[in-house]
Amino acid sequence: MLTKTIRILIADDHPIVSQGLVAILNDQPDMKVVAEATNGKEAIEQFRLHQPDVTLLDLRMPQVGGVEAIATIRSEFPNAAIIMFSIYETDEDIYQGLRAGAKAYLLKDTPCPEILEVIRAVNDGQRYVPAGIGTKLAARMERPNLSDREFEVLKLMAQGKNNKAISSELSITENTVKFHVTNVLLKLGASDRTHAVVNALQQGLIKL
């Protein structure tokens, strides 16, 4: 019985990674790389053009980030099967990628037989997250999400700005800033501003 060929899009800005994947996947009797992209914008365009069965997409890419690319593709193609394929990322990055619609997450140092197995599983409608990362994701899902305004305040806190400076930057009162800072500390389980910034950096909520 003939097996249907899995058509694959690879989106990665590292040529060595892309070339290696293409060689490995095209060597499989049931797989074919139909398109490649080197940034998030190209990934979206190539997906629209080829509508592959499975997409391997790096979370960190130029022009359009991986999470945004996933969200854009999934908004247009709700059944898109996307695997996040990256070096180790924070639980926040992976969480946001899964929220955006990715079906699986693989580390770039995953053994080849496992990569092939996951591609086939995702093509069959399954999901996959490595056990260790799954535990961290469960902890992340228990944390309350910061609002957009709280994120803005947190980013300015990370820049070392005090309440008065944040008030001026966001055109809100100092009392409102204090309210948001209090919420940020509570949600991040932090005892003070520095602790909040450190926790946020460790969790991948912000980057310096």
Secondary structure as UniProt FT lines:
FT   STRAND          6..11
FT   HELIX           15..26
FT   TURN            29..30
FT   STRAND          31..37
FT   HELIX           40..50
FT   STRAND          54..57
FT   HELIX           66..76
FT   TURN            78..79
FT   STRAND          82..86
FT   HELIX           91..100
FT   STRAND          104..107
FT   TURN            108..109
FT   HELIX           112..123
FT   TURN            124..125
FT   HELIX           131..142
FT   HELIX           148..158
FT   TURN            159..160
FT   HELIX           163..170
FT   HELIX           174..188
FT   HELIX           193..203
//
